Amino acid sequence: MVFMSSIFTSRITVVRLRNIFIIAARSCTCLLLFAAMRQASCAEAPANMPSHTFRIVGLFAEDRVVDLKAVFEQAETLRDIRLVSIDFERAEAVFVFDATVAFPQATEQQVVEQFDQRLRQATRGTFGIRPQCTIARDKLEHVEIGVVGLDCRGCSYAAYLAICDLVGVEQATASFKQGLVTAWIDPMRIDREKLEEALQEKNVELATP
């Protein structure tokens, strides 16, 4: 009986130790996770680091927001530049970086040019940056053009490229799901007709009115 009692007591002790180990392991995991979250939180908002807002070239659809975030999480050549937020509605993003470190001895214009070059190199030309639009939003004209035949992201990107670099186009989108190309334009420099001509030159078929 004493022997059986000892075995029973030992089993209880083993179970208790196992439970204690599990609780301790969970506690350590929680502490490590909390520490990592604090570290990440601190990294997202470096002290005394200036923020910079730029227009994003290549942000032609909402799902491209995820692509842009992934670039700044993975690209080694962009480690000294932190992406803070993305405004898809205006195709803009806020970044935090020390220009003297990321772009030493560069002028303000050269910072834009070098940042654009680095981002294009990291994304094989699918993303880039430009300075913020200096024209008030209410002074721009919003144009929507129905298109057909855009059955994938690649087709949408091609339609976007057909108009995004035109003088007077401040922002553009292209959606194969909606069959729609949109643009915010400076009406003093470009109009709907020129947008449609540019799309047709790239063999984008316009929808019948």
N, C-alpha and C positions, 0 to 999 in steps of 0.2 A: 504493500500500500504506500509505503514511504517512497519507494522507487517510482510508482505511477504518479504520485503527487509531485515528485520532482520533475518528471517529464512534462506534466501538465503545466507546472509553474514555468518551466523553461519555454514552453510553447507560447504562453501568455507574454513572457518577456520578449521573445522574438517578434511577436505581433506588435507589441508596444514599440519596440525599437524600429520596426519597419515603418510604423505610422509616424513616429517622430522624424525618421529620415525623410519620408515623403513630405511632411509639413515643412521641414527645414529646406528641402530642395525647392519647394514651391515658394517659400519666403525669399530664398536667394534669387530665384528667377524673377520674382516681382521687383526685388531691389535693383537687380541688373537692368530690368526693363525700365524702371523709373529713372535710373541714372542715365540710361541711353536717351530717354525722352527729354530729360533736362538738358543733356548735351546737345541734342538736335535742336531743341527750342532756342538755346543760346546761340547755336550756329546760324539759325535763321535770321537773327537780328543782331549782327555784330555791332558793338558799341562804337559810336563816332565814325561809322562807315557811311559815306554818302550814297544816296539812291539815285538811279538814273532811269528815265523812262524813254523807251524807243518804240517805234512802229515795227511790227514783225512782218517780214516778207515770207510768204509760204503758209500763212495761217488762213487757208482758204475754206476750211470746214471745222466744225466744233471738235471733231475727234482728233484734230491735229494738235489740240491743246495737250493731250496726253503725250503725243510724240515729242513736243517741245520740252516738256518736263523731263522725259526720259533722257533727252540729249544732255541736259545739264546735270543729271545724276550720274551719267556714265562717261562722258567725254573728258579725257585727261587734259586736253588742251584748254578746257574751260573751267578748271578747278578753282581759279582765282576770281571767278565771276559767279555770283549766286543769284539764281532766279527767285524772286520774291513772290510775284503774282502775275497773272495773265488776264487781260480784259479782251475777250474774244470779240465783243460788240464793237470795239474800236481798233481791234488788231494791234493792241499795245501790250507791252510787258514792262514790269519794274524789276530792275536789277540792282544789286549792291556789289560794289567793288571799289578798290582803291586804285585810281587811275595811275598813280605813280608806281604801283607794283605791277598791275596788269598790263599797262601800256606806258612804260617808262619813257619820259622825254617827248611824249606825243602831245600835239596840240588838240584842242577840242574836236576839230574836224578830223584829225588823224585818228583819234580814239574811235570815232564812228566808223571810219574806213577799216581800221585794223580789227575792230570787233566784228564787223560784217564779214571780213575775210576769214577770220577764225571760225565763226559760226558756219559759214558756207563750207569750209574745209571739213568741219566735223560732221556735216550732214550731207555731203556730196552735192551741195548746191541747193538743197530743198528748203533751207531756212536762211534768212538773212535779216539785217536790221536797217532801219532808216531813222533819221531824226523825226521827232514828233511833227504831226501836221500843224502848220501855223495858221490855217484857215479855220475860223469858227465853224462848228458843226452845222449850225443853222444857215450857213452860207453855201454849204455843199448841196448838191442834188443827188438824190438816191434813185438809181436806175435799176430796174429789174428786167432781165431778158430771158424769156423761155427758150430752152434748148432741148434737143432730142439726141439720143444716141450716147449719152454719158452713162455708161453702165458699170463704171468702176472708179476707184479713187484716182487712178492714173489718168483716166479721161477727164475727170474733173480738174486735176492739176494742170493738164494741158490747156484746158479752156481758161483757167485762171491765169496762166502764164501769157496767154494771148492778149490780155488787157492790163495786167497789173503794172507793167512798166511803161504804159503809155503816159505821156505828159498830160497832167490834169487828173489822172486817176489816183486818188488818195488811199483808197481801200477797195478790195474786191473779194468776193467769195464765189464758189462754184459747188453745186450740190447735184450729184447724180440721182440721189433719192428724190429730190424735189424737181429735178429737171430745170434748174434755175441758176443763172449767173447774175450776180448783183455787183454794183459798184457805187461808191461814193465819189462823185466827181466835182471838179471846179468847172462850173458851166461857162466860165469865161475862156476856158482853154480846150474843152472837149465836149462832145455831145453824144447822144444815144446812137446816132447814125455812124459815127466813127467807131464806137464800140462794136456795133454789129458788123461793120466792115472788117475789123481786126479779127473777130471770131470766125467769120467766113473765110478769111485768108488762111486760117489754120484748120480749115475743113470742119469747123464746128457747125452743125446743122441747127438753124434757128427754128423754133416752133412756129407753126402757122397761127397768126392772130385769131 
